[in-house]
Amino acid sequence: MTEAIPRRETRETLPITRERPFDPPDELGRWREEATVRRMTYADGHEGWVVTGYAAARAILADPRFSNRPELLHSPFPNRPIRREDLERMPPGFFIRMDPPEHTRYRKLLTGQFTVRRMKLLEPRIAEIVADHLDAMERHGPPVDLVPTFALPIPSLVICELLGVPYGDRERFQRDSATLLNLETPLDDAQAALDDLFAYLHELVLRKSTEQGDDLLSGLISAGELTDREIAGMGLLLLIAGHETTANMLGLGTFALLCDPAQLTVMRDDPGSVENAVEELMRYLSVVHLGPIRAALEDVEIDGRLIRAGESVLLSLPLVNRDPERFADPTVLDLARSAQGHLGFGHGVHQCLGQQLARAEMRIAFPALLRRFPGLRLAVPPEEVPMRAAMAIYGVHRLPVAW
């Protein structure tokens, strides 16, 4: 029986404060005990929904009756309202904010670039990049902050080489990305960072149109199907997504393993378990921790709740990926479990395009780090590691380590 909960029954906003670094907020867990699809108040007063159940989240991500278009969404974050003037400045080609068929038009131009086969061909270069950074760590000696010495530069250099972005410009795009993804950044500053990133990519695309190389952006230019601004918008999306998510998984994942020696041993000493271990870390940590958000295009019944047309729905991936109906003992990190089917890379038409690249980077980087430094340990107490609670991508700001 469908239940349309009256809007006046709750005025509760999204809990974001964590009691423990690897676990979602306890209050969200209590919400799931009440209902896996539940009313929630968004920052602008909109009465929408939050989903904490796996089956419901997967259904919504696969359902074309739910939209990702920003003009239809409400924001749960007080500092990040969705303003019409910002929507008008959205870079063309930024297809993550589109629905089919517009989304399909852009994405199909890239799907061949991120296949399992192509990522396999990149693995020797990824391994070389990882080894170079481990060598630099060894020369420096302990202690080091693992974020700027290992977790951040490896995926940054990989995505730069893939796209054809000069790695020497990393300070600019890493700074703008960090500003954009910080949910406490004033909205005008976040928009300025987005504008600066787009201007940078647009300048690069214009230069490449006369100096093309063997890279993804040059390939899009040669194909002749997109304008230079569309290519710049696509490049902007790929540059941010291509380094931020993996960088935070490497930092946060290493922190989690250092806090769990038995699981660290599995990752370090059992090559046959590494592929599965990466999936379990994705499930357990769920670094995309404050969404995604969708808007219902028509009335839709999900898990016994009637979601009305126009209502926003936030999918809480940290809770979804710990649904006991889908994963046994979900609050336990178990690198031996099968974590197949987790939604850490999303699902449906917006499933992460670069997931095979991220998997390859993690499969290579985690074991290499732990084997090079078998005595790796935290250089500060765990409670002193600063967490990225206010960032759109969860992780650690710094991770001081020694060996």
Order of alpha helices (4+ residues) and beta strands (2+ residues): alpha-beta-beta-alpha-beta-alpha-alpha-alpha-beta-alpha-alpha-alpha-alpha-alpha-alpha-alpha-beta-beta-beta-beta-alpha-alpha-beta-beta
